[in-house]
Every structure is written in structure tokens, then in C-alpha cells.
Amino acid sequence: MILFENVDQKDFENYREILKTDFPEEANEMQIEEYLLYEGKNAKGDLVAAQYFKEDKTFTIIGNRDGE
């Protein structure tokens, strides 16, 4: 897990667009008032989840390689 603090929402949204290209399979996206989420899988089976919390401007990336 990687955690970034003081991230502008626009920066998260730009990174999310990259993840949508690199991890397009089994994709889930959620946007609620205080929280943004993107989850996806690539062709190799690697998983990624990116979360952004609007209130404290934190951005978290969690990854898992297939078989780990």
C-alpha cells in the first residue's frame, strides 16, 4: 500500500484515467460525496485499487500481483 497526503482531486482523477487504461478488466468505479474509488485488473491478472478521500486529500494505491 502506498499513501499520499495533500493530493488535489484533479491529480487523482488524472491518475485514475491512466489506471483505466492499464487495468481495464473487471473494473469498478465508485464516486460518492466524500470518496472516490477505482479498482481494476490487467491481462496478467494483477489487481489495483486507488482510493481518494476528499476531506483529508489522501490518495491510497493498493496492488496485488496474480498469485500473491
Backbone torsions as a table, in degrees:
resi	resn	phi	psi	omega
1	MET	NA	138.6	175.9
2	ILE	-122.3	134.2	-179.4
3	LEU	-122.7	128.3	175.2
4	PHE	-115.2	141.5	178.2
5	GLU	-112.8	157.9	178.2
6	ASN	56.4	47.5	179.6
7	VAL	-99.5	131.1	175.3
8	ASP	-70.6	143.6	-179.0
9	GLN	-57.3	-37.7	179.3
10	LYS	-61.0	-38.1	177.6
11	ASP	-64.4	-41.8	175.4
12	PHE	-61.4	-45.6	-178.5
13	GLU	-61.7	-37.6	176.7
14	ASN	-64.7	-43.4	179.1
15	TYR	-66.2	-37.9	178.1
16	ARG	-59.1	-37.6	178.5
17	GLU	-64.2	-36.2	175.5
18	ILE	-65.5	-43.8	179.2
19	LEU	-62.7	-36.7	178.6
20	LYS	-61.2	-33.0	178.5
21	THR	-77.5	-42.8	-175.4
22	ASP	-82.9	-24.6	-177.8
23	PHE	-132.4	66.1	-172.3
24	PRO	-86.1	-14.0	-174.2
25	GLU	-84.3	145.9	179.1
26	GLU	49.0	40.2	-174.9
27	ALA	-76.3	141.0	173.3
28	ASN	-131.8	140.1	178.7
29	GLU	-137.7	136.9	179.4
30	MET	-135.4	136.6	174.9
31	GLN	-135.9	113.6	172.9
32	ILE	-123.1	179.0	-171.8
33	GLU	-53.5	-41.8	-174.3
34	GLU	-110.5	3.3	-167.2
35	TYR	-150.3	139.8	173.7
36	LEU	-126.0	142.5	-177.6
37	LEU	-144.1	139.8	167.9
38	TYR	-135.0	131.8	174.7
39	GLU	-128.2	141.9	177.4
40	GLY	-161.7	172.7	-177.9
41	LYS	-133.5	147.2	176.6
42	ASN	-101.4	179.7	-176.5
43	ALA	-64.2	-24.7	178.5
44	LYS	-81.1	-9.8	-178.9
45	GLY	95.3	3.8	177.4
46	ASP	-72.9	139.7	-179.1
47	LEU	-109.8	149.3	174.2
48	VAL	-141.8	145.3	172.3
49	ALA	-133.5	129.7	177.7
50	ALA	-121.4	128.0	-177.2
51	GLN	-124.7	141.2	176.2
52	TYR	-131.9	126.7	177.8
53	PHE	-105.4	115.6	-173.3
54	LYS	-65.1	-39.2	-174.0
55	GLU	-62.3	-47.5	-177.7
56	ASP	-105.9	5.1	175.4
57	LYS	58.2	39.0	176.6
58	THR	-100.0	145.9	-176.9
59	PHE	-128.7	122.0	-177.8
60	THR	-119.1	136.7	174.9
61	ILE	-120.7	128.5	177.8
62	ILE	-125.4	132.5	-180.0
63	GLY	-131.4	157.9	177.1
64	ASN	-150.0	122.9	177.4
65	ARG	-80.7	146.5	179.6
66	ASP	-54.5	128.4	179.0
67	GLY	88.9	-0.5	179.3
68	GLU	-105.4	NA	NA
